[in-house]
Amino acid sequence: MMPFGVGRRICPGLALALLHLEYFVANLVWSFEWKGVDGDEINLEEKQEFPMVMKVPLQAHIIPRSRD
């Protein structure tokens, strides 16, 4: 599970890739309004698997925010 390698052979673009991922997720959060399906509460409990997963999968409605 180390797509960029480790040690001496680590990918030189790792820092740039992580930076772009942060901006991508931040833009998703900022650009859309996120709501649970049917008004359900979001359950953040986890269950032990490889990798760690949510006990109840997240289902959300995403609505573009108005730019007013």
PDB file of N, CA, C and O in Angstrom:
ATOM      1  N   MET A   1       0.820  -1.198   0.000  1.00  0.00           N
ATOM      2  CA  MET A   1       0.000   0.000   0.000  1.00  0.00           C
ATOM      3  C   MET A   1       0.865   1.264   0.000  1.00  0.00           C
ATOM      4  O   MET A   1       0.449   2.294   0.529  1.00  0.00           O
ATOM      5  N   MET A   2       2.042   1.196  -0.576  1.00  0.00           N
ATOM      6  CA  MET A   2       2.915   2.369  -0.671  1.00  0.00           C
ATOM      7  C   MET A   2       3.102   2.723  -2.140  1.00  0.00           C
ATOM      8  O   MET A   2       4.120   2.356  -2.728  1.00  0.00           O
ATOM      9  N   PRO A   3       2.146   3.427  -2.751  1.00  0.00           N
ATOM     10  CA  PRO A   3       2.222   3.681  -4.180  1.00  0.00           C
ATOM     11  C   PRO A   3       3.391   4.567  -4.600  1.00  0.00           C
ATOM     12  O   PRO A   3       3.790   4.540  -5.764  1.00  0.00           O
ATOM     13  N   PHE A   4       3.951   5.355  -3.673  1.00  0.00           N
ATOM     14  CA  PHE A   4       5.041   6.239  -4.037  1.00  0.00           C
ATOM     15  C   PHE A   4       6.390   5.715  -3.572  1.00  0.00           C
ATOM     16  O   PHE A   4       7.402   6.398  -3.733  1.00  0.00           O
ATOM     17  N   GLY A   5       6.428   4.515  -2.997  1.00  0.00           N
ATOM     18  CA  GLY A   5       7.681   3.944  -2.535  1.00  0.00           C
ATOM     19  C   GLY A   5       8.147   4.576  -1.229  1.00  0.00           C
ATOM     20  O   GLY A   5       7.515   5.494  -0.706  1.00  0.00           O
ATOM     21  N   VAL A   6       9.250   4.073  -0.720  1.00  0.00           N
ATOM     22  CA  VAL A   6       9.811   4.593   0.526  1.00  0.00           C
ATOM     23  C   VAL A   6      11.328   4.606   0.418  1.00  0.00           C
ATOM     24  O   VAL A   6      11.906   4.015  -0.495  1.00  0.00           O
ATOM     25  N   GLY A   7      11.955   5.282   1.353  1.00  0.00           N
ATOM     26  CA  GLY A   7      13.412   5.284   1.405  1.00  0.00           C
ATOM     27  C   GLY A   7      14.051   6.052   0.260  1.00  0.00           C
ATOM     28  O   GLY A   7      13.527   7.073  -0.186  1.00  0.00           O
ATOM     29  N   ARG A   8      15.188   5.552  -0.211  1.00  0.00           N
ATOM     30  CA  ARG A   8      15.932   6.251  -1.269  1.00  0.00           C
ATOM     31  C   ARG A   8      15.179   6.329  -2.578  1.00  0.00           C
ATOM     32  O   ARG A   8      15.396   7.253  -3.361  1.00  0.00           O
ATOM     33  N   ARG A   9      14.300   5.380  -2.832  1.00  0.00           N
ATOM     34  CA  ARG A   9      13.608   5.337  -4.118  1.00  0.00           C
ATOM     35  C   ARG A   9      12.216   5.963  -4.071  1.00  0.00           C
ATOM     36  O   ARG A   9      11.360   5.661  -4.902  1.00  0.00           O
ATOM     37  N   ILE A  10      12.005   6.831  -3.099  1.00  0.00           N
ATOM     38  CA  ILE A  10      10.701   7.477  -2.971  1.00  0.00           C
ATOM     39  C   ILE A  10      10.453   8.390  -4.178  1.00  0.00           C
ATOM     40  O   ILE A  10      11.385   8.974  -4.731  1.00  0.00           O
ATOM     41  N   CYS A  11       9.213   8.497  -4.563  1.00  0.00           N
ATOM     42  CA  CYS A  11       8.842   9.320  -5.718  1.00  0.00           C
ATOM     43  C   CYS A  11       9.129  10.792  -5.433  1.00  0.00           C
ATOM     44  O   CYS A  11       8.708  11.304  -4.395  1.00  0.00           O
ATOM     45  N   PRO A  12       9.831  11.484  -6.326  1.00  0.00           N
ATOM     46  CA  PRO A  12      10.118  12.905  -6.088  1.00  0.00           C
ATOM     47  C   PRO A  12       8.868  13.783  -6.170  1.00  0.00           C
ATOM     48  O   PRO A  12       8.897  14.931  -5.726  1.00  0.00           O
ATOM     49  N   GLY A  13       7.785  13.270  -6.723  1.00  0.00           N
ATOM     50  CA  GLY A  13       6.558  14.056  -6.849  1.00  0.00           C
ATOM     51  C   GLY A  13       5.562  13.825  -5.725  1.00  0.00           C
ATOM     52  O   GLY A  13       4.430  14.300  -5.811  1.00  0.00           O
ATOM     53  N   LEU A  14       5.948  13.108  -4.670  1.00  0.00           N
ATOM     54  CA  LEU A  14       5.031  12.781  -3.582  1.00  0.00           C
ATOM     55  C   LEU A  14       4.448  14.035  -2.933  1.00  0.00           C
ATOM     56  O   LEU A  14       3.232  14.114  -2.765  1.00  0.00           O
ATOM     57  N   ALA A  15       5.252  14.994  -2.572  1.00  0.00           N
ATOM     58  CA  ALA A  15       4.764  16.205  -1.897  1.00  0.00           C
ATOM     59  C   ALA A  15       3.794  16.968  -2.794  1.00  0.00           C
ATOM     60  O   ALA A  15       2.766  17.458  -2.326  1.00  0.00           O
ATOM     61  N   LEU A  16       4.115  17.069  -4.070  1.00  0.00           N
ATOM     62  CA  LEU A  16       3.237  17.770  -5.010  1.00  0.00           C
ATOM     63  C   LEU A  16       1.908  17.036  -5.167  1.00  0.00           C
ATOM     64  O   LEU A  16       0.854  17.670  -5.219  1.00  0.00           O
ATOM     65  N   ALA A  17       1.948  15.713  -5.243  1.00  0.00           N
ATOM     66  CA  ALA A  17       0.719  14.925  -5.381  1.00  0.00           C
ATOM     67  C   ALA A  17      -0.178  15.093  -4.158  1.00  0.00           C
ATOM     68  O   ALA A  17      -1.390  15.254  -4.302  1.00  0.00           O
ATOM     69  N   LEU A  18       0.396  15.059  -2.961  1.00  0.00           N
ATOM     70  CA  LEU A  18      -0.393  15.232  -1.746  1.00  0.00           C
ATOM     71  C   LEU A  18      -0.979  16.630  -1.654  1.00  0.00           C
ATOM     72  O   LEU A  18      -2.107  16.800  -1.192  1.00  0.00           O
ATOM     73  N   LEU A  19      -0.232  17.625  -2.086  1.00  0.00           N
ATOM     74  CA  LEU A  19      -0.736  19.000  -2.100  1.00  0.00           C
ATOM     75  C   LEU A  19      -1.942  19.122  -3.026  1.00  0.00           C
ATOM     76  O   LEU A  19      -2.942  19.746  -2.670  1.00  0.00           O
ATOM     77  N   HIS A  20      -1.849  18.529  -4.211  1.00  0.00           N
ATOM     78  CA  HIS A  20      -2.963  18.584  -5.159  1.00  0.00           C
ATOM     79  C   HIS A  20      -4.187  17.839  -4.634  1.00  0.00           C
ATOM     80  O   HIS A  20      -5.316  18.271  -4.866  1.00  0.00           O
ATOM     81  N   LEU A  21      -3.980  16.728  -3.929  1.00  0.00           N
ATOM     82  CA  LEU A  21      -5.102  16.008  -3.337  1.00  0.00           C
ATOM     83  C   LEU A  21      -5.798  16.858  -2.283  1.00  0.00           C
ATOM     84  O   LEU A  21      -7.027  16.862  -2.209  1.00  0.00           O
ATOM     85  N   GLU A  22      -5.032  17.578  -1.464  1.00  0.00           N
ATOM     86  CA  GLU A  22      -5.629  18.459  -0.462  1.00  0.00           C
ATOM     87  C   GLU A  22      -6.476  19.536  -1.125  1.00  0.00           C
ATOM     88  O   GLU A  22      -7.593  19.801  -0.680  1.00  0.00           O
ATOM     89  N   TYR A  23      -5.971  20.152  -2.167  1.00  0.00           N
ATOM     90  CA  TYR A  23      -6.731  21.188  -2.872  1.00  0.00           C
ATOM     91  C   TYR A  23      -7.983  20.611  -3.522  1.00  0.00           C
ATOM     92  O   TYR A  23      -9.030  21.258  -3.522  1.00  0.00           O
ATOM     93  N   PHE A  24      -7.891  19.414  -4.071  1.00  0.00           N
ATOM     94  CA  PHE A  24      -9.035  18.767  -4.706  1.00  0.00           C
ATOM     95  C   PHE A  24     -10.153  18.534  -3.693  1.00  0.00           C
ATOM     96  O   PHE A  24     -11.308  18.871  -3.954  1.00  0.00           O
ATOM     97  N   VAL A  25      -9.814  17.958  -2.535  1.00  0.00           N
ATOM     98  CA  VAL A  25     -10.822  17.686  -1.506  1.00  0.00           C
ATOM     99  C   VAL A  25     -11.380  18.997  -0.949  1.00  0.00           C
ATOM    100  O   VAL A  25     -12.586  19.105  -0.725  1.00  0.00           O
ATOM    101  N   ALA A  26     -10.527  19.988  -0.724  1.00  0.00           N
ATOM    102  CA  ALA A  26     -10.987  21.284  -0.218  1.00  0.00           C
ATOM    103  C   ALA A  26     -11.970  21.928  -1.189  1.00  0.00           C
ATOM    104  O   ALA A  26     -12.968  22.509  -0.762  1.00  0.00           O
ATOM    105  N   ASN A  27     -11.703  21.832  -2.478  1.00  0.00           N
ATOM    106  CA  ASN A  27     -12.620  22.400  -3.470  1.00  0.00           C
ATOM    107  C   ASN A  27     -13.940  21.653  -3.508  1.00  0.00           C
ATOM    108  O   ASN A  27     -14.983  22.272  -3.717  1.00  0.00           O
ATOM    109  N   LEU A  28     -13.929  20.332  -3.312  1.00  0.00           N
ATOM    110  CA  LEU A  28     -15.180  19.580  -3.249  1.00  0.00           C
ATOM    111  C   LEU A  28     -16.024  20.024  -2.059  1.00  0.00           C
ATOM    112  O   LEU A  28     -17.234  20.214  -2.184  1.00  0.00           O
ATOM    113  N   VAL A  29     -15.387  20.188  -0.914  1.00  0.00           N
ATOM    114  CA  VAL A  29     -16.113  20.611   0.285  1.00  0.00           C
ATOM    115  C   VAL A  29     -16.658  22.024   0.109  1.00  0.00           C
ATOM    116  O   VAL A  29     -17.795  22.301   0.489  1.00  0.00           O
ATOM    117  N   TRP A  30     -15.863  22.910  -0.458  1.00  0.00           N
ATOM    118  CA  TRP A  30     -16.246  24.313  -0.611  1.00  0.00           C
ATOM    119  C   TRP A  30     -17.306  24.514  -1.696  1.00  0.00           C
ATOM    120  O   TRP A  30     -18.181  25.366  -1.543  1.00  0.00           O
ATOM    121  N   SER A  31     -17.244  23.751  -2.781  1.00  0.00           N
ATOM    122  CA  SER A  31     -18.109  23.975  -3.935  1.00  0.00           C
ATOM    123  C   SER A  31     -19.484  23.326  -3.834  1.00  0.00           C
ATOM    124  O   SER A  31     -20.391  23.691  -4.581  1.00  0.00           O
ATOM    125  N   PHE A  32     -19.654  22.371  -2.924  1.00  0.00           N
ATOM    126  CA  PHE A  32     -20.911  21.643  -2.848  1.00  0.00           C
ATOM    127  C   PHE A  32     -21.467  21.663  -1.439  1.00  0.00           C
ATOM    128  O   PHE A  32     -20.725  21.769  -0.462  1.00  0.00           O
ATOM    129  N   GLU A  33     -22.790  21.560  -1.349  1.00  0.00           N
ATOM    130  CA  GLU A  33     -23.456  21.393  -0.065  1.00  0.00           C
ATOM    131  C   GLU A  33     -23.681  19.902   0.120  1.00  0.00           C
ATOM    132  O   GLU A  33     -24.260  19.252  -0.750  1.00  0.00           O
ATOM    133  N   TRP A  34     -23.238  19.358   1.224  1.00  0.00           N
ATOM    134  CA  TRP A  34     -23.284  17.922   1.479  1.00  0.00           C
ATOM    135  C   TRP A  34     -24.370  17.625   2.500  1.00  0.00           C
ATOM    136  O   TRP A  34     -24.383  18.217   3.579  1.00  0.00           O
ATOM    137  N   LYS A  35     -25.285  16.711   2.172  1.00  0.00           N
ATOM    138  CA  LYS A  35     -26.349  16.311   3.088  1.00  0.00           C
ATOM    139  C   LYS A  35     -26.479  14.797   3.070  1.00  0.00           C
ATOM    140  O   LYS A  35     -26.262  14.158   2.041  1.00  0.00           O
ATOM    141  N   GLY A  36     -26.834  14.229   4.216  1.00  0.00           N
ATOM    142  CA  GLY A  36     -27.075  12.790   4.295  1.00  0.00           C
ATOM    143  C   GLY A  36     -28.339  12.423   3.525  1.00  0.00           C
ATOM    144  O   GLY A  36     -29.242  13.249   3.385  1.00  0.00           O
ATOM    145  N   VAL A  37     -28.408  11.198   3.030  1.00  0.00           N
ATOM    146  CA  VAL A  37     -29.579  10.727   2.293  1.00  0.00           C
ATOM    147  C   VAL A  37     -30.760  10.631   3.257  1.00  0.00           C
ATOM    148  O   VAL A  37     -30.623  10.084   4.351  1.00  0.00           O
ATOM    149  N   ASP A  38     -31.910  11.157   2.859  1.00  0.00           N
ATOM    150  CA  ASP A  38     -33.150  11.105   3.641  1.00  0.00           C
ATOM    151  C   ASP A  38     -32.978  11.690   5.044  1.00  0.00           C
ATOM    152  O   ASP A  38     -33.696  11.297   5.963  1.00  0.00           O
ATOM    153  N   GLY A  39     -32.049  12.611   5.222  1.00  0.00           N
ATOM    154  CA  GLY A  39     -31.849  13.245   6.518  1.00  0.00           C
ATOM    155  C   GLY A  39     -31.240  12.348   7.571  1.00  0.00           C
ATOM    156  O   GLY A  39     -31.257  12.697   8.752  1.00  0.00           O
ATOM    157  N   ASP A  40     -30.699  11.196   7.183  1.00  0.00           N
ATOM    158  CA  ASP A  40     -30.080  10.277   8.140  1.00  0.00           C
ATOM    159  C   ASP A  40     -28.856  10.925   8.785  1.00  0.00           C
ATOM    160  O   ASP A  40     -28.158  11.724   8.161  1.00  0.00           O
ATOM    161  N   GLU A  41     -28.613  10.569  10.035  1.00  0.00           N
ATOM    162  CA  GLU A  41     -27.402  11.016  10.714  1.00  0.00           C
ATOM    163  C   GLU A  41     -26.201  10.288  10.118  1.00  0.00           C
ATOM    164  O   GLU A  41     -26.298   9.122   9.735  1.00  0.00           O
ATOM    165  N   ILE A  42     -25.091  10.972  10.043  1.00  0.00           N
ATOM    166  CA  ILE A  42     -23.874  10.368   9.506  1.00  0.00           C
ATOM    167  C   ILE A  42     -23.163   9.631  10.645  1.00  0.00           C
ATOM    168  O   ILE A  42     -22.843  10.226  11.674  1.00  0.00           O
ATOM    169  N   ASN A  43     -22.922   8.346  10.452  1.00  0.00           N
ATOM    170  CA  ASN A  43     -22.282   7.507  11.449  1.00  0.00           C
ATOM    171  C   ASN A  43     -20.805   7.358  11.085  1.00  0.00           C
ATOM    172  O   ASN A  43     -20.482   6.821  10.026  1.00  0.00           O
ATOM    173  N   LEU A  44     -19.912   7.825  11.946  1.00  0.00           N
ATOM    174  CA  LEU A  44     -18.478   7.784  11.655  1.00  0.00           C
ATOM    175  C   LEU A  44     -17.773   6.587  12.295  1.00  0.00           C
ATOM    176  O   LEU A  44     -16.544   6.560  12.358  1.00  0.00           O
ATOM    177  N   GLU A  45     -18.536   5.596  12.772  1.00  0.00           N
ATOM    178  CA  GLU A  45     -17.904   4.408  13.349  1.00  0.00           C
ATOM    179  C   GLU A  45     -17.156   3.640  12.266  1.00  0.00           C
ATOM    180  O   GLU A  45     -17.537   3.651  11.096  1.00  0.00           O
ATOM    181  N   GLU A  46     -16.075   2.969  12.687  1.00  0.00           N
ATOM    182  CA  GLU A  46     -15.246   2.216  11.751  1.00  0.00           C
ATOM    183  C   GLU A  46     -15.298   0.740  12.085  1.00  0.00           C
ATOM    184  O   GLU A  46     -15.619   0.362  13.212  1.00  0.00           O
ATOM    185  N   LYS A  47     -14.981  -0.098  11.101  1.00  0.00           N
ATOM    186  CA  LYS A  47     -14.807  -1.517  11.386  1.00  0.00           C
ATOM    187  C   LYS A  47     -13.434  -1.926  10.896  1.00  0.00           C
ATOM    188  O   LYS A  47     -12.919  -1.380   9.920  1.00  0.00           O
ATOM    189  N   GLN A  48     -12.855  -2.879  11.576  1.00  0.00           N
ATOM    190  CA  GLN A  48     -11.483  -3.293  11.309  1.00  0.00           C
ATOM    191  C   GLN A  48     -11.411  -4.169  10.065  1.00  0.00           C
ATOM    192  O   GLN A  48     -11.851  -5.319  10.084  1.00  0.00           O
ATOM    193  N   GLU A  49     -10.872  -3.641   9.016  1.00  0.00           N
ATOM    194  CA  GLU A  49     -10.563  -4.362   7.781  1.00  0.00           C
ATOM    195  C   GLU A  49      -9.259  -3.799   7.261  1.00  0.00           C
ATOM    196  O   GLU A  49      -8.636  -2.969   7.923  1.00  0.00           O
ATOM    197  N   PHE A  50      -8.842  -4.227   6.106  1.00  0.00           N
ATOM    198  CA  PHE A  50      -7.648  -3.649   5.490  1.00  0.00           C
ATOM    199  C   PHE A  50      -8.038  -3.053   4.163  1.00  0.00           C
ATOM    200  O   PHE A  50      -8.339  -3.811   3.240  1.00  0.00           O
ATOM    201  N   PRO A  51      -8.053  -1.787   4.009  1.00  0.00           N
ATOM    202  CA  PRO A  51      -7.827  -0.722   4.984  1.00  0.00           C
ATOM    203  C   PRO A  51      -9.066  -0.498   5.851  1.00  0.00           C
ATOM    204  O   PRO A  51     -10.101  -1.125   5.624  1.00  0.00           O
ATOM    205  N   MET A  52      -8.969   0.388   6.841  1.00  0.00           N
ATOM    206  CA  MET A  52     -10.078   0.692   7.744  1.00  0.00           C
ATOM    207  C   MET A  52     -11.246   1.249   6.926  1.00  0.00           C
ATOM    208  O   MET A  52     -11.045   2.107   6.067  1.00  0.00           O
ATOM    209  N   VAL A  53     -12.454   0.771   7.186  1.00  0.00           N
ATOM    210  CA  VAL A  53     -13.630   1.215   6.437  1.00  0.00           C
ATOM    211  C   VAL A  53     -14.722   1.658   7.407  1.00  0.00           C
ATOM    212  O   VAL A  53     -14.686   1.328   8.593  1.00  0.00           O
ATOM    213  N   MET A  54     -15.681   2.402   6.891  1.00  0.00           N
ATOM    214  CA  MET A  54     -16.807   2.839   7.711  1.00  0.00           C
ATOM    215  C   MET A  54     -17.742   1.668   7.966  1.00  0.00           C
ATOM    216  O   MET A  54     -17.966   0.840   7.083  1.00  0.00           O
ATOM    217  N   LYS A  55     -18.287   1.600   9.177  1.00  0.00           N
ATOM    218  CA  LYS A  55     -19.222   0.532   9.528  1.00  0.00           C
ATOM    219  C   LYS A  55     -20.485   0.642   8.672  1.00  0.00           C
ATOM    220  O   LYS A  55     -20.998  -0.363   8.181  1.00  0.00           O
ATOM    221  N   VAL A  56     -20.978   1.859   8.498  1.00  0.00           N
ATOM    222  CA  VAL A  56     -22.140   2.130   7.646  1.00  0.00           C
ATOM    223  C   VAL A  56     -21.632   3.011   6.496  1.00  0.00           C
ATOM    224  O   VAL A  56     -21.221   4.146   6.737  1.00  0.00           O
ATOM    225  N   PRO A  57     -21.652   2.513   5.255  1.00  0.00           N
ATOM    226  CA  PRO A  57     -21.128   3.311   4.138  1.00  0.00           C
ATOM    227  C   PRO A  57     -21.818   4.680   4.036  1.00  0.00           C
ATOM    228  O   PRO A  57     -23.026   4.798   4.239  1.00  0.00           O
ATOM    229  N   LEU A  58     -21.035   5.693   3.720  1.00  0.00           N
ATOM    230  CA  LEU A  58     -21.545   7.060   3.614  1.00  0.00           C
ATOM    231  C   LEU A  58     -22.337   7.219   2.326  1.00  0.00           C
ATOM    232  O   LEU A  58     -21.857   6.899   1.238  1.00  0.00           O
ATOM    233  N   GLN A  59     -23.552   7.718   2.469  1.00  0.00           N
ATOM    234  CA  GLN A  59     -24.374   8.055   1.315  1.00  0.00           C
ATOM    235  C   GLN A  59     -24.756   9.520   1.471  1.00  0.00           C
ATOM    236  O   GLN A  59     -25.284   9.919   2.509  1.00  0.00           O
ATOM    237  N   ALA A  60     -24.496  10.307   0.464  1.00  0.00           N
ATOM    238  CA  ALA A  60     -24.740  11.741   0.577  1.00  0.00           C
ATOM    239  C   ALA A  60     -25.323  12.294  -0.714  1.00  0.00           C
ATOM    240  O   ALA A  60     -25.066  11.794  -1.810  1.00  0.00           O
ATOM    241  N   HIS A  61     -26.113  13.337  -0.544  1.00  0.00           N
ATOM    242  CA  HIS A  61     -26.582  14.121  -1.684  1.00  0.00           C
ATOM    243  C   HIS A  61     -25.648  15.323  -1.755  1.00  0.00           C
ATOM    244  O   HIS A  61     -25.417  16.002  -0.755  1.00  0.00           O
ATOM    245  N   ILE A  62     -25.117  15.577  -2.939  1.00  0.00           N
ATOM    246  CA  ILE A  62     -24.273  16.767  -3.093  1.00  0.00           C
ATOM    247  C   ILE A  62     -24.984  17.717  -4.041  1.00  0.00           C
ATOM    248  O   ILE A  62     -25.412  17.335  -5.130  1.00  0.00           O
ATOM    249  N   ILE A  63     -25.099  18.965  -3.602  1.00  0.00           N
ATOM    250  CA  ILE A  63     -25.806  19.986  -4.350  1.00  0.00           C
ATOM    251  C   ILE A  63     -24.831  21.146  -4.568  1.00  0.00           C
ATOM    252  O   ILE A  63     -24.214  21.620  -3.614  1.00  0.00           O
ATOM    253  N   PRO A  64     -24.689  21.603  -5.809  1.00  0.00           N
ATOM    254  CA  PRO A  64     -23.780  22.740  -6.040  1.00  0.00           C
ATOM    255  C   PRO A  64     -24.230  23.955  -5.232  1.00  0.00           C
ATOM    256  O   PRO A  64     -25.419  24.268  -5.175  1.00  0.00           O
ATOM    257  N   ARG A  65     -23.275  24.631  -4.611  1.00  0.00           N
ATOM    258  CA  ARG A  65     -23.581  25.863  -3.860  1.00  0.00           C
ATOM    259  C   ARG A  65     -23.810  26.996  -4.845  1.00  0.00           C
ATOM    260  O   ARG A  65     -23.185  27.057  -5.904  1.00  0.00           O
ATOM    261  N   SER A  66     -24.716  27.890  -4.475  1.00  0.00           N
ATOM    262  CA  SER A  66     -24.934  29.077  -5.324  1.00  0.00           C
ATOM    263  C   SER A  66     -23.767  30.038  -5.132  1.00  0.00           C
ATOM    264  O   SER A  66     -23.223  30.130  -4.031  1.00  0.00           O
ATOM    265  N   ARG A  67     -23.388  30.727  -6.142  1.00  0.00           N
ATOM    266  CA  ARG A  67     -22.237  31.631  -6.113  1.00  0.00           C
ATOM    267  C   ARG A  67     -22.649  33.076  -5.807  1.00  0.00           C
ATOM    268  O   ARG A  67     -21.971  34.011  -6.231  1.00  0.00           O
ATOM    269  N   ASP A  68     -23.741  33.265  -5.084  1.00  0.00           N
ATOM    270  CA  ASP A  68     -24.220  34.621  -4.772  1.00  0.00           C
ATOM    271  C   ASP A  68     -23.354  35.326  -3.798  1.00  0.00           C
ATOM    272  O   ASP A  68     -23.630  36.471  -3.442  1.00  0.00           O
TER     273      ASP A  68
END
